[in-house]
Amino acid sequence: MESKAILKYARISPRKVRRVTDLIKGKNAGDAIINLGFLPHRGSDLVSKVLKSAMANAEQKKVADPESMKISKVFIDKGPTMKRMRPRAQGRADVIRKRTSHITLVLED
């Protein structure tokens, strides 16, 4: 069986989250939580939050022991981009793109 958790509209760019998720793919959930605790990246907090949610979902469904389940799939999809304007010289403007991402994590036993 599998357990899944999704975090939508996270205010971090997908590129920054992917460098964290590449480190934990295929690992046990318990080991991944420990590894995420020591990473200095901001994305590790969001990914650990989603991982804990997936483990809670597995415990709720009584699928298997959540600590021993493996991370089978992790998707980091691009969410909507908020556009803001910054004034520049001579009446021009620059666009600031505030990117969002959708994080999907699937656990399997």
C-alpha positions as CSV (number, residue, x, y, z in Angstrom):
1,M,0.0,0.0,0.0
2,E,1.0,3.6,-0.3
3,S,0.5,6.8,1.6
4,K,0.6,10.3,0.0
5,A,0.8,13.9,1.1
6,I,0.7,17.1,-0.9
7,L,1.7,20.7,-0.1
8,K,0.4,23.2,-2.5
9,Y,1.5,26.8,-3.1
10,A,4.7,26.6,-1.1
11,R,6.5,30.0,-1.3
12,I,9.8,28.6,-2.5
13,S,11.0,28.0,-6.1
14,P,10.9,24.4,-7.3
15,R,14.6,24.4,-8.1
16,K,15.5,25.1,-4.5
17,V,13.2,22.3,-3.2
18,R,14.5,19.7,-5.8
19,R,18.0,19.9,-4.5
20,V,16.7,18.7,-1.1
21,T,14.4,16.0,-2.4
22,D,17.1,14.5,-4.6
23,L,19.0,13.6,-1.4
24,I,16.1,11.6,0.2
25,K,14.6,9.7,-2.7
26,G,14.5,6.0,-2.1
27,K,15.4,6.2,1.6
28,N,13.4,5.0,4.6
29,A,11.1,7.6,6.1
30,G,12.8,7.5,9.5
31,D,16.3,8.0,8.0
32,A,15.0,10.8,5.8
33,I,13.6,12.8,8.7
34,I,16.9,12.6,10.5
35,N,18.8,13.7,7.4
36,L,16.4,16.6,6.7
37,G,17.0,17.9,10.2
38,F,20.7,18.5,9.5
39,L,20.3,20.1,6.1
40,P,20.8,23.9,6.1
41,H,18.4,24.6,3.2
42,R,15.0,26.2,3.8
43,G,13.3,23.6,1.6
44,S,14.2,20.9,4.0
45,D,11.7,22.2,6.6
46,L,8.9,22.1,4.0
47,V,9.8,18.6,2.8
48,S,10.1,17.3,6.3
49,K,6.6,18.7,7.0
50,V,5.2,16.9,4.0
51,L,7.0,13.7,5.0
52,K,5.6,13.8,8.5
53,S,2.2,14.3,7.0
54,A,2.6,11.3,4.7
55,M,3.7,9.2,7.7
56,A,0.7,10.3,9.7
57,N,-1.6,9.4,6.8
58,A,0.0,5.9,6.7
59,E,-0.5,5.5,10.4
60,Q,-4.1,6.7,10.1
61,K,-4.8,4.1,7.3
62,K,-3.0,1.4,9.3
63,V,-1.0,0.5,6.2
64,A,2.3,-0.3,7.7
65,D,4.9,1.0,10.1
66,P,5.5,4.6,8.9
67,E,9.2,4.6,10.0
68,S,10.1,1.6,7.8
69,M,8.2,2.8,4.7
70,K,10.3,4.0,1.7
71,I,10.0,7.2,-0.2
72,S,9.0,6.0,-3.6
73,K,8.1,9.1,-5.5
74,V,8.7,12.8,-4.9
75,F,7.2,15.4,-7.3
76,I,8.1,19.1,-7.2
77,D,5.8,20.9,-9.6
78,K,5.8,24.5,-10.5
79,G,2.9,26.5,-9.0
80,P,1.6,29.9,-10.1
81,T,4.1,32.8,-10.2
82,M,3.3,36.1,-8.5
83,K,4.7,39.1,-10.4
84,R,5.7,42.3,-8.7
85,M,7.2,45.4,-10.2
86,R,10.4,47.2,-9.0
87,P,11.0,50.8,-10.2
88,R,14.2,51.4,-12.2
89,A,15.9,54.4,-13.7
90,Q,14.3,56.6,-16.3
91,G,10.7,55.5,-15.6
92,R,11.3,51.8,-16.4
93,A,10.3,48.8,-14.3
94,D,11.7,45.4,-13.6
95,V,9.6,42.3,-13.0
96,I,10.2,40.4,-9.8
97,R,9.0,36.8,-10.0
98,K,7.9,35.2,-6.8
99,R,7.7,31.5,-7.6
100,T,5.7,28.9,-5.8
101,S,5.8,25.1,-5.9
102,H,3.6,22.1,-5.3
103,I,5.3,19.3,-3.3
104,T,3.9,15.7,-3.6
105,L,5.5,12.8,-1.6
106,V,4.5,9.1,-1.8
107,L,5.5,6.5,0.7
108,E,5.4,2.7,-0.1
109,D,6.1,-0.3,2.1
